[in-house]
Amino acid sequence: MSTTAHLDTFARDRLPPKDQWPELLFELPSLQFPERLNCADALLDRWVREGQGERLCMEGAGGLRWSYADLQAQANRIARVLVEDLGVVSGNRVLLRGANTPMMAACWFAIMKVGAIAVATMPLLRAKELVQVIQKAEVSHALCDERLAEELQLAQAQCPTLRQVLHYGGAGALEARAAAKPANFTNVDTAAEDCCIIAFTSGTTGQPKGTMHFHRDVLAICQCWPVHCLRARPEDKFIGSPPLAFTFGLGGLVLFPMSIGASTVLLEKASPEALLPAIAQYRATICFTAPTAYRAMAAQVGGHDLSSLRQCVSAGEALPAATRALWKEATGIEMIDGIGATELLHIFISHTEAEARPGATGRPVPGYQACILDDEGRVLPPGQVGRLAVKGPTGCRYLADERQTRYVQGGWNLTGDAYLMDEQGYFVYQARTDDMIISGGYNIAGPEVESALLLHPKVAECAVVGARDPERGEIVKAFVVLRDGQGDALRQDPALESTLIKELQDFVKASIAPYKYPRAIEFRASLPRTETGKLQRFRLRQEAQ
């Protein structure tokens, strides 16, 4: 590895041993990167340097329009605040907490410029979940939308490493401090293999895993899927719903448009009801969202002018063939499907519109390889279901986590998905191979929801699995055994059941991110267990499916 620019070597010191890394592939000419690079220069500064600073870059609420030069100036000023006022040094971890806004993006680029590491978090996370992230990454600083300050404040009380928090938006102090700074900044000369992102993904045990990505990785994903599958143009305008804390959102709404000098619309709220009129208002041409949202929007497209829209990307969960057909019938647009993973940063199996095949995710994106493995790690022939294995220019490097050797085996990244490959080389999704539930584009760890439910005084034991759902792909379903006396009360008065279900759902929403709550709850006298007492989730999963 090349000489690091990090003064704080926390991340490099906690990388997995090199023999536990997946095999990395850099066969494409576009993946030949220099030893020194800062992704902020390649994605932002170069457009200004090349005389294209006045190109539209980002739009947001209230008519906000930033050119590339505007974004660069704001990012440079925030970089100065980080270094001169907060004492951030290269390699420090900086938490980002906010909705999708140009200001959030400016903060992200500022962190890149100072050589620090961005740890972006979902706006819906509660203090308990933030504590896990802050403690694991030993976050030292945070930039937070003031509207989300309360949960972070609660978390900070339990996190001695988090020394400084600066708020933005409304009466936030960040904008005022930034306005007083010069608009120029010299980027830290980071190594291509210096970590710049720690993206957290829910572990199947509920313990989050930090995935570590380098400056090189950020640029590598811009040279693979968007170039070979999306094929966007500089005049395109991107829009969508995934939060920037999701690597799906970071890539689709910031990295990919900026890699070609295009523009993006960052919506603070992008529900299906809000996304359709926003596409019409901003004349967006490329949309990123989950299958659940496309299904909901298909019934509403008639009331909106979507004539500007030419490409639609679906990822975050498996795309049902019926949803693909529904959207094409409503809009005439063939969706581009894809599967990615936080561990690999973005999409690695996909297709172009012309190659789309109902029910299939696609073929490996140029730059990546994929195969289907059996339980012994042998490659399976076409038509047989097994474990999806992937390798390419990006790959899994967990932050100080023993689960590294489970995700990376024999040089392959094992995504936790069961797939088959057909005779034409198309990969077809079957199911998850672990306890992860993918609902409405969100990854939800069943054991984490169980832990939240078990804190309720009426719950004796519970099991949480994914249940098929036509709208969301899957929903979270909880099987609950009540404490002594509670079950008897339900049997005597069935009307109490709906009241108790809502009570438990509200209880979960109050303790972890609301999108994780169980949408279905079934009360049981007991749960299936092995002779040794181990919970047999697979039996409940079969029932739920």
LINGI-V856201 format. One record per residue. PSI is psi in degrees with one decimal (NA if undefined). Layout:
[[PSI] [PSI]]
This chain:
[[142.4] [164.7] [126.4] [151.4] [-2.6] [121.9] [-36.0] [107.6] [22.1] [-50.9] [-49.6] [-36.0] [-19.1] [12.6] [149.7] [156.2] [146.3] [-31.7] [-6.1] [-1.1] [154.0] [161.0] [131.6] [136.7] [128.7] [44.6] [-31.3] [139.5] [-33.6] [-7.8] [14.3] [98.4] [150.8] [163.9] [-29.1] [124.8] [150.7] [121.3] [-23.0] [-33.0] [-45.0] [-31.8] [-27.3] [-61.2] [-34.3] [-31.0] [-37.4] [-44.1] [-33.3] [10.9] [16.1] [27.0] [-22.4] [-2.1] [139.8] [132.8] [-53.0] [144.5] [149.7] [-170.3] [153.3] [22.4] [13.1] [128.4] [119.0] [133.8] [173.5] [-37.4] [-38.6] [-46.5] [-41.3] [-45.1] [-43.7] [-42.1] [-40.0] [-42.3] [-42.6] [-36.6] [-41.6] [-39.1] [-45.2] [-46.0] [-50.0] [-34.1] [-38.4] [-10.3] [24.5] [135.3] [160.9] [135.0] [-17.1] [150.1] [127.6] [119.1] [137.1] [129.8] [110.3] [165.3] [173.5] [106.4] [158.2] [-33.4] [-40.0] [-43.2] [-39.6] [-39.8] [-41.1] [-46.5] [-34.3] [-41.1] [-40.0] [-44.8] [-37.0] [2.3] [15.6] [-173.2] [122.3] [130.1] [89.2] [141.0] [148.7] [135.2] [-28.4] [-6.6] [142.8] [171.4] [-42.4] [-42.2] [-36.3] [-38.1] [-44.1] [-43.3] [-48.2] [-43.3] [-41.8] [-41.3] [-2.0] [54.6] [135.0] [-27.8] [159.0] [140.7] [120.5] [132.7] [128.9] [-21.7] [-15.7] [19.0] [-32.1] [-50.1] [-37.3] [-37.2] [-41.2] [-39.1] [-39.9] [-32.3] [-21.4] [6.8] [88.4] [-22.1] [-25.7] [95.7] [-36.0] [133.3] [128.1] [132.9] [153.1] [164.7] [141.3] [-119.3] [18.5] [148.2] [-19.4] [-47.0] [-41.8] [-43.3] [-42.4] [-38.9] [-25.9] [-3.0] [152.7] [155.5] [15.4] [150.8] [138.2] [114.9] [146.0] [136.8] [76.6] [155.2] [151.8] [-31.4] [19.6] [132.8] [135.7] [-14.2] [135.0] [105.0] [124.7] [137.3] [145.3] [129.7] [156.7] [-17.4] [-4.1] [-9.4] [117.9] [148.3] [130.1] [119.4] [127.1] [124.9] [144.1] [166.8] [-39.8] [-39.0] [-40.7] [-41.1] [-30.4] [-42.4] [-24.3] [-18.6] [-1.5] [-91.4] [-48.9] [-32.8] [-42.6] [-22.9] [-47.6] [-47.0] [48.1] [168.8] [156.8] [-27.0] [-0.2] [154.5] [116.3] [150.1] [159.0] [-174.9] [-23.5] [135.1] [150.6] [-17.0] [-19.3] [135.1] [-25.6] [-44.1] [-42.2] [-46.2] [-52.9] [-29.4] [-10.2] [-61.1] [-48.2] [-47.1] [-40.7] [-23.0] [-19.2] [8.1] [20.3] [-174.4] [165.5] [151.2] [121.7] [112.7] [129.6] [-37.2] [123.4] [49.6] [163.2] [-36.8] [-29.0] [-29.7] [-41.2] [-52.5] [-28.6] [-39.2] [-44.4] [-44.0] [-45.9] [-4.9] [46.2] [148.8] [-24.0] [128.2] [136.2] [122.2] [-177.6] [158.8] [-37.5] [-43.0] [-40.6] [-39.5] [-42.7] [-38.7] [-28.0] [-34.8] [-10.8] [-1.5] [-24.7] [-25.5] [10.0] [148.3] [100.7] [23.4] [-21.7] [-23.3] [128.4] [-19.1] [141.3] [127.6] [131.5] [129.6] [179.0] [-26.2] [167.2] [138.4] [111.5] [143.6] [-34.6] [-36.6] [-41.0] [-46.8] [-38.9] [-44.2] [-40.7] [-38.2] [-37.1] [-32.2] [-20.1] [3.3] [127.9] [121.4] [147.4] [116.0] [159.4] [154.8] [133.1] [-174.7] [146.1] [-35.2] [-29.6] [3.4] [-43.6] [-158.4] [135.0] [-13.0] [128.0] [-161.4] [168.0] [172.1] [-37.8] [-24.9] [4.1] [140.0] [118.7] [131.2] [-14.5] [142.9] [-40.1] [-157.0] [165.2] [134.4] [138.3] [131.6] [-20.1] [156.8] [151.0] [152.3] [175.2] [125.7] [148.3] [-175.7] [-20.5] [3.5] [14.8] [144.0] [128.8] [150.5] [167.4] [143.9] [-10.9] [139.0] [135.4] [-158.6] [128.9] [128.1] [135.6] [147.6] [153.4] [-154.9] [-13.1] [160.2] [174.8] [126.0] [96.7] [147.1] [105.9] [61.8] [126.7] [-15.7] [-4.1] [-43.7] [-11.1] [-35.5] [-35.5] [118.6] [128.0] [28.6] [-7.2] [149.1] [121.9] [111.0] [-12.8] [12.7] [140.0] [126.8] [166.1] [154.4] [130.3] [-178.7] [-23.2] [4.7] [10.0] [139.7] [130.4] [120.6] [140.0] [-52.9] [173.4] [150.3] [7.0] [-164.0] [18.0] [137.1] [129.6] [108.5] [119.2] [28.9] [-5.7] [139.9] [124.6] [125.5] [118.1] [-46.8] [-29.1] [-40.2] [-37.3] [-44.6] [-38.9] [-43.7] [-37.7] [-13.9] [-14.7] [133.0] [-18.4] [-6.2] [123.4] [-48.2] [162.8] [162.5] [138.4] [130.4] [173.2] [136.6] [137.5] [143.2] [130.1] [-25.6] [-42.2] [4.5] [-63.0] [155.9] [160.5] [122.6] [132.7] [131.1] [120.3] [131.9] [122.4] [159.7] [162.8] [132.5] [-33.4] [-42.7] [-38.6] [-40.2] [-38.7] [-41.9] [-33.5] [-28.9] [86.0] [-22.5] [-21.5] [-18.9] [-48.6] [-35.3] [-42.6] [-37.2] [-47.1] [-37.8] [-44.8] [-39.7] [-44.9] [-35.6] [-43.5] [-43.5] [-31.7] [-16.9] [-28.0] [174.9] [131.0] [-29.9] [-9.9] [-3.8] [151.2] [116.8] [-17.1] [135.9] [129.7] [127.4] [134.9] [154.5] [-28.5] [167.6] [148.0] [131.6] [158.4] [174.6] [-26.1] [3.1] [4.8] [134.3] [131.2] [77.4] [-32.1] [-32.4] [-41.0] [-35.6] [-40.6] [-41.8] [-45.5] [-31.0] [NA]]
